[in-house]
Amino acid sequence: MENIIKTDLEYLVRKPKVKTAKTPLIILLHGVGSNERNMFSLADSLPDNFLVVSARGPLTLGQGSYAWFQVQFTENGPSINEEQAENARKTIIKFIDDLKKVEDFDADEVYLVGFSQGGIMSYSVALTEPEKIKGAAILSGRLLPEVKPLVASNERLQKLNFFISHGTQDPVLKFDFALDAVDYLKSKDLKPIFHQYTEVHTINNQMLTDLNEWLNDVN
């Protein structure tokens, strides 16, 4: 059953289908121009024991079209609005804290699952606030160079788990972004799980299968 609750971010929620002593939480983060309903369509494909929340980006681009920050795609790669990206990072961190007041979940078992720009935000939040995040799944995303100065110390990062999936034929966020992020995470002594697919900028059934396997392993 869908339900929209007012916090700083609007969101949809799928209650866990299987109750456990401590409920893990997945926060779904959509891409630019999309919305929380788009990512919420994945909710029933995710493990039954999770509380699943799909959040709406704070910027309105049009009817049913939202973003975490504005971006322009140039010949030299994506160019972002840094202030908006930083505000979105802080907003998601506060959103996690606010959720504790209205939803029942284990604060030590919080997972971010983001597609495209949502994947970008998943990196940004997890790497700067690792105590709040158990794991982050980045689906066709990239790691912002602008966030690297804010990344926590290697010692603080060590409990983080990362799942990265990316299509080798992605025309929106190039496959090299995934390779660069994997290398960066390894430089921080992390061990990301990395899957590549002969795909474009999308989420397919195999990606979902691999994501669920990862979620079950790390939870």
WOKA-V325293 format. One record per backbone hydrogen bond with DSSP energy under -1.0 kcal/mol. NH is the residue of the N-H (numbers start at 1). CO is the residue of the C=O. E is the energy in kcal/mol with one decimal. If there is no record, write none. Layout:
{{NH	CO	E} {NH	CO	E}}
This chain:
{{12	54	-2.1} {14	52	-3.1} {17	48	-2.0} {18	48	-1.7} {25	109	-3.0} {26	51	-2.8} {27	111	-2.9} {28	53	-3.6} {29	113	-2.2} {33	66	-2.2} {34	31	-1.7} {39	35	-1.2} {40	36	-1.8} {42	39	-2.0} {43	40	-1.7} {45	42	-2.0} {46	43	-1.6} {50	47	-1.4} {51	24	-2.9} {52	14	-2.6} {53	26	-3.1} {54	12	-2.6} {55	28	-2.2} {56	10	-2.6} {59	67	-2.4} {61	65	-3.1} {62	65	-1.6} {65	62	-2.1} {66	34	-2.5} {67	59	-1.9} {72	79	-2.8} {74	77	-1.5} {77	74	-1.8} {79	72	-3.2} {81	70	-2.1} {85	81	-2.2} {86	82	-2.4} {87	83	-2.4} {88	84	-2.5} {89	85	-2.0} {90	86	-2.1} {91	87	-2.3} {92	88	-2.5} {93	89	-1.9} {94	90	-2.3} {95	91	-2.4} {96	92	-2.1} {97	93	-1.5} {98	94	-2.8} {99	95	-2.4} {101	98	-1.5} {102	99	-1.3} {103	99	-2.7} {106	23	-3.8} {109	106	-2.3} {111	25	-2.8} {112	135	-2.2} {113	27	-2.8} {114	137	-2.5} {115	29	-2.2} {116	139	-2.6} {118	115	-2.5} {120	116	-1.9} {121	117	-2.1} {122	118	-1.7} {123	119	-2.2} {124	120	-2.2} {125	121	-2.6} {126	122	-2.3} {127	123	-2.6} {129	125	-2.3} {132	129	-1.8} {134	110	-3.1} {135	110	-1.4} {136	161	-2.6} {137	112	-3.4} {138	163	-3.4} {139	114	-3.0} {140	165	-3.2} {147	144	-1.1} {150	147	-1.8} {151	148	-1.3} {152	127	-2.8} {157	153	-1.5} {160	157	-2.4} {161	134	-1.2} {163	136	-2.3} {164	193	-3.2} {165	138	-2.5} {166	195	-1.6} {168	197	-3.4} {169	199	-2.3} {170	167	-1.5} {177	174	-1.8} {179	175	-1.6} {180	176	-2.7} {181	177	-2.0} {182	178	-2.5} {183	179	-2.2} {184	180	-2.2} {185	181	-2.8} {186	182	-2.3} {187	183	-1.7} {189	186	-1.8} {190	185	-2.2} {193	162	-3.0} {195	164	-3.0} {197	166	-1.8} {199	197	-2.1} {202	200	-1.5} {208	204	-1.9} {209	205	-2.4} {210	206	-2.5} {211	207	-2.6} {212	208	-2.7} {213	209	-2.0} {214	210	-2.0} {215	211	-2.8} {216	212	-2.5} {217	213	-1.7} {218	214	-2.5} {219	215	-1.7}}
